Amino acid sequence: MQASSTVDRPAAPPEVSSRSWRKAFNDITEGTKQRQLWAHLGWQDIKQRYRRSVIGPLWITISMGMTVTALGILYAKLFGQDLATHLPYVAVGFIVWGFISGCLTDGTEVFIQNEGLMKHLPAPLSVHILRLTWRQTLLFGHNMVIYFIVLAIMRMPINLSVVLAIPAIVLMVANGAWVATLFGIISTRFRDIPPVIGSLMQLIFFMTPIVWNAEILEERGGSLSLAKINPLYHYIEVIRDPLLGSDIVLTNWIVVGGITVVGWILALLVLRNYRARVTYWI
């Protein structure tokens, strides 16, 4: 009886663990390539929300404009601020806050809400992240109309520093993607996170200088550092400063840049370890 030899047998391909950096980065790469899918779904989300409406997505701008006008006038009177400067301040703050709040609150349920689609349409997880980020970017673009209307009404000139708002917006969108990735995956496992984030966002709104000016703290004997402890303050300021023609504060960019790097490291780590479990958790 001839003994079998294993010398000439081809080696079995190495088994790739589900927890691998290659699969995590492939997920992002493949999701980015499917631009037509997530771009179409993101736009359909907005159209579906205003289905059968006469003016459709313009309600986004109208609703935001009414809120900005009412609260801008109210808080200008309460704090004795000049309406010509305070209203644009509030307008930009609300527009940026709308994007941040949308990425955080919707990001916690990005996979939960797409349970049916994920189980019937195999696609990278990043497709749903990009869909959400694109939807929030479209909403942000709609709301930016308010900024130009307020400037026209208040007859404020557009400073050349407005160009710096472009990289600031790109940086904000990049942060929205890691926030949705990180909290979206964790929330599929721990369902208490979405309501907790929703409650915290209501509290953080009043603690962030959106409708009130941070300099009021100094004028009334407080410290500006109290506002700077809030990381969302820096996210709003990196966009609000160039749009309003204010001096660019390097500290804001350093804080936002540092949080962006740390946030993406955490998001990629969670994506690497738990990407394969998301479909089972939902």
C-alpha positions in Angstrom: 0.0 0.0 0.0 1.5 3.3 -1.1 1.6 6.0 1.4 0.2 9.3 0.4 2.4 12.3 0.5 1.5 15.8 1.4 4.6 17.4 -0.1 3.0 18.2 -3.5 -0.4 19.2 -2.1 -1.3 22.9 -2.6 -1.3 24.8 0.6 -4.8 25.9 1.8 -5.4 29.6 1.5 -4.9 31.4 4.8 -8.2 32.1 6.5 -9.0 35.8 6.8 -10.6 36.7 10.1 -13.7 38.8 10.1 -11.8 41.1 12.4 -9.2 42.4 9.9 -8.2 45.8 8.8 -8.3 44.7 5.2 -12.0 44.0 5.4 -12.7 47.2 7.2 -10.9 49.3 4.6 -12.4 47.3 1.8 -15.9 48.1 3.2 -15.1 51.8 3.0 -13.6 51.5 -0.5 -16.4 49.4 -1.9 -19.0 51.7 -0.3 -17.4 54.8 -1.9 -17.4 53.2 -5.3 -21.2 52.7 -5.1 -21.8 56.5 -5.3 -24.9 56.2 -7.5 -26.6 54.0 -4.9 -26.0 56.1 -1.7 -26.4 59.4 -3.5 -29.8 58.3 -4.9 -31.0 56.9 -1.6 -29.9 60.0 0.3 -31.9 62.3 -2.1 -34.9 59.9 -2.0 -34.9 60.2 1.8 -35.5 64.0 1.5 -38.1 63.6 -1.3 -40.0 61.0 0.6 -40.2 63.2 3.7 -41.9 65.9 1.7 -43.9 63.7 -0.6 -47.1 65.3 -2.0 -45.9 68.7 -0.7 -46.3 71.6 -3.1 -42.9 73.2 -2.4 -41.2 70.0 -1.3 -37.7 70.3 0.3 -38.1 74.1 0.4 -39.9 73.5 3.7 -36.5 72.7 5.2 -35.3 76.2 4.5 -38.6 77.8 5.5 -38.7 76.0 8.8 -35.1 76.8 9.6 -35.6 80.4 8.5 -38.6 81.0 10.8 -36.7 79.5 13.8 -33.6 81.6 13.1 -35.6 84.8 12.8 -37.7 84.2 15.9 -34.9 83.2 18.2 -32.5 85.7 16.7 -34.8 88.6 17.5 -35.7 87.2 20.9 -32.1 86.6 22.2 -30.9 89.9 20.7 -33.4 91.7 22.9 -32.7 89.5 25.9 -28.9 90.0 25.8 -28.9 93.6 24.4 -27.2 92.6 21.2 -27.2 94.4 17.9 -29.7 92.6 15.6 -27.7 93.3 12.5 -24.8 91.3 13.9 -26.6 88.8 16.1 -29.1 87.5 13.6 -26.3 86.3 11.2 -24.5 84.8 14.2 -27.6 82.8 15.1 -28.3 81.8 11.5 -24.9 80.2 11.0 -25.0 78.6 14.4 -28.3 77.0 13.7 -27.3 75.8 10.2 -24.1 74.1 11.5 -25.9 72.7 14.5 -28.6 71.2 12.2 -25.8 69.2 10.5 -24.1 68.1 13.7 -27.4 67.2 15.4 -28.6 65.3 12.4 -25.4 63.2 12.1 -25.5 62.3 15.8 -29.2 61.5 16.3 -29.7 59.9 12.9 -26.3 58.2 13.1 -27.3 56.2 16.2 -30.1 54.6 14.2 -28.5 54.5 10.7 -28.4 50.6 10.7 -31.5 50.0 12.8 -33.7 52.0 10.4 -32.2 50.2 7.4 -32.7 46.7 8.8 -34.9 45.6 5.9 -32.6 47.0 3.2 -29.5 45.5 4.8 -31.0 42.0 5.0 -32.3 42.1 1.4 -29.7 44.1 -0.4 -26.1 43.0 0.5 -24.0 46.2 0.5 -21.0 47.5 2.5 -21.9 49.2 5.8 -20.3 52.4 4.5 -23.1 52.7 1.9 -25.5 53.5 4.7 -23.0 55.8 6.4 -22.5 57.7 3.1 -26.2 57.8 2.5 -26.8 59.5 5.8 -23.8 61.9 5.4 -24.9 62.9 1.9 -28.5 63.5 3.1 -27.3 65.8 5.9 -25.0 67.6 3.5 -28.0 68.2 1.2 -30.0 69.6 4.1 -27.0 71.8 5.1 -26.9 73.1 1.5 -30.6 73.9 1.6 -30.2 75.8 4.9 -27.2 77.8 3.7 -29.8 79.8 1.6 -30.8 81.4 4.9 -27.3 82.6 5.4 -27.3 84.5 2.2 -30.8 85.9 2.7 -29.8 87.2 6.2 -26.7 88.8 4.8 -28.7 90.5 2.1 -31.3 91.8 4.6 -28.7 93.0 7.0 -26.6 94.4 4.2 -23.5 92.7 5.4 -20.6 92.3 2.9 -19.1 88.9 2.2 -15.5 88.8 3.3 -12.8 87.0 1.4 -12.3 84.8 4.5 -15.5 83.0 3.4 -13.2 80.8 1.3 -11.9 79.2 4.5 -15.4 77.9 5.2 -15.0 75.4 2.4 -12.3 73.3 4.1 -14.1 73.7 7.4 -17.3 72.3 5.9 -15.4 69.4 4.4 -13.9 68.7 7.8 -17.3 68.8 9.3 -18.6 66.3 6.8 -15.7 64.0 7.5 -16.6 64.2 11.2 -20.2 63.3 10.5 -19.1 60.1 8.8 -17.0 58.8 11.7 -19.7 59.8 14.2 -22.4 57.8 12.2 -20.0 54.9 11.9 -19.0 54.7 15.6 -22.4 55.4 17.2 -24.3 53.5 14.5 -22.5 50.2 15.1 -22.5 50.6 18.9 -26.2 51.5 18.9 -27.2 48.3 17.1 -25.8 46.4 20.1 -26.9 48.7 22.9 -30.4 50.1 22.0 -30.4 52.6 24.9 -27.9 54.8 23.2 -30.2 56.5 20.7 -32.6 57.9 23.3 -29.7 58.9 25.5 -28.0 60.8 22.7 -31.4 62.4 21.8 -31.8 63.7 25.4 -28.2 64.9 25.6 -28.5 66.8 22.4 -31.3 68.9 23.8 -29.2 69.8 26.8 -26.0 70.4 24.8 -27.9 72.8 22.5 -28.5 75.3 25.3 -24.9 74.9 26.6 -23.4 75.7 23.1 -23.1 79.3 21.9 -25.7 79.0 19.1 -28.3 81.5 20.0 -26.2 83.3 22.6 -22.8 84.8 22.1 -19.9 83.3 23.9 -18.4 86.7 24.6 -21.4 87.5 26.8 -19.7 85.3 29.5 -16.8 87.6 29.6 -18.9 90.8 29.6 -20.8 89.5 32.6 -17.9 88.4 34.7 -17.6 84.9 33.4 -14.9 83.1 31.6 -14.8 82.3 27.9 -13.0 79.0 28.7 -16.4 77.7 30.0 -17.7 77.8 26.4 -14.4 76.4 25.0 -14.7 73.2 27.1 -17.6 72.2 24.9 -16.1 70.6 21.8 -19.1 71.5 19.6 -18.2 75.2 20.2 -15.0 74.7 18.1 -16.9 72.9 15.4 -19.3 75.8 15.0 -16.7 78.4 15.2 -14.4 77.0 12.5 -17.3 77.6 10.1 -19.0 80.6 11.7 -15.8 82.7 11.8 -15.0 82.7 8.1 -18.7 83.1 7.1 -19.1 86.2 9.3 -15.7 87.7 8.4 -14.3 87.2 12.0 -10.7 86.5 12.8 -9.7 82.9 12.4 -8.8 81.3 15.7 -6.1 78.6 15.2 -7.1 76.8 18.5 -10.5 75.9 17.0 -8.9 74.2 14.0 -6.5 72.3 16.2 -9.2 71.0 18.4 -11.5 70.0 15.5 -8.5 68.4 13.7 -7.5 66.5 16.8 -11.0 65.2 17.4 -11.3 64.2 13.8 -8.2 62.0 13.9 -9.1 60.4 17.3 -12.7 59.9 16.1 -11.7 58.1 12.9 -9.3 55.9 14.8 -12.1 54.8 17.1 -14.6 54.4 14.3 -12.2 52.3 12.2 -11.4 50.2 15.3 -15.1 49.5 15.9 -15.7 48.8 12.2 -12.8 46.3 12.2 -14.0 44.4 15.2 -17.7 44.5 14.9 -18.5 45.0 11.2 -19.6 41.4 10.7 -21.9 41.4 13.7 -24.1 44.4 12.7 -26.5 42.3 10.6 -27.0 39.9 13.5 -27.5 42.6 16.0 -30.2 44.4 14.0 
